[in-house]
Structure formats: C-alpha cells, structure tokens
Amino acid sequence: MKLKLYTGSEVRELRQKLRLNQAEFWAHFHTTQSGGSRYESGREIPRPVQVLLNIAFGSEVSMVTAADGFCRRDDQAA
C-alpha cells in the first residue's frame, strides 16, 4: 500500500472536524502542539509522523470516514 502524504492543511481540516485543539490532536502522534502548529502552517511533516497519520486515518479512505473511526477509538479507550 502506498503511503498517503498528508499536507498541513489536510491535517488541520481533519483536526478541526474532530473538534480537537492542536495539543489534543498532536499528542496522539507524539508531537508537541508547537510542532503540530508548524506542520499545519506548511512545514513538511516528517515521514514517521506521516506513517502514524496513515495508521490512524488510512491512506485510501475519505478523511471524514477516518475521523469518525478515530473518534470512536478514543471514546472506547476512555
């Protein structure tokens, strides 16, 4: 399977659909809020973080479907 390379704007849109702030969202990827902010502003997202984004949200599904699954997993873990 080919790795989807998420852009900062795609990730920001996904985070906003999940109604998470930057600290909450990026903590799932072992990334600080300031690092996540830089990625969302256009800095290249490193490959290890891209891999984690693909694991969490998939590489071939729509972001809305992936976001729904992400929320359910978090709710079940609580």
C-alpha positions in Angstrom: 0.0 0.0 0.0 1.3 3.4 -0.9 1.8 6.0 1.9 -0.5 9.0 1.6 1.4 12.2 2.3 -0.8 14.4 4.3 -0.5 18.2 3.8 -0.7 20.6 6.8 -3.9 22.0 5.5 -5.4 18.5 5.2 -4.4 17.7 8.8 -5.7 21.0 10.1 -9.1 20.3 8.4 -9.2 16.8 9.9 -8.3 18.1 13.4 -11.0 20.7 13.2 -13.6 18.2 12.1 -12.6 16.2 15.2 -13.1 19.3 17.3 -9.7 18.9 18.9 -7.3 21.6 19.7 -3.7 21.2 18.5 -2.3 19.9 21.8 -5.0 17.2 22.0 -4.7 16.1 18.3 -0.9 16.1 18.0 -0.4 14.3 21.3 -1.8 11.1 19.6 1.2 11.3 17.3 3.8 12.1 20.0 4.2 15.6 18.6 4.1 18.8 20.6 1.5 21.5 20.0 4.1 23.8 18.6 5.4 21.1 16.2 1.9 20.4 15.0 1.3 24.1 14.5 4.4 24.3 12.3 3.2 21.3 10.2 -0.3 22.8 9.8 1.4 26.1 8.7 3.2 24.4 5.9 6.4 22.8 7.3 7.0 19.4 5.9 5.5 16.6 8.0 8.3 14.1 8.8 7.9 10.5 7.4 7.5 8.9 10.9 4.6 11.2 11.6 3.1 10.6 8.1 3.2 6.8 8.9 1.3 7.4 12.2 -1.2 9.6 10.4 -1.7 6.8 7.8 -2.2 4.2 10.6 -4.7 6.4 12.3 -6.6 7.7 9.3 -5.7 5.4 6.4 -4.3 6.1 3.1 -7.2 5.4 0.8 -10.4 6.3 2.8 -12.0 9.7 3.0 -10.9 11.9 5.9 -14.5 12.2 7.2 -14.8 8.4 7.5 -11.4 8.2 9.1 -12.2 10.9 11.5 -15.3 9.0 12.6 -13.3 5.9 13.3 -10.7 8.0 15.2 -13.3 9.4 17.5 -14.9 6.0 18.2 -11.5 4.5 19.1 -10.8 7.3 21.5 -14.3 7.0 23.1 -13.9 3.3 23.6 -10.5 3.7 25.2 -11.8 6.1 27.8 
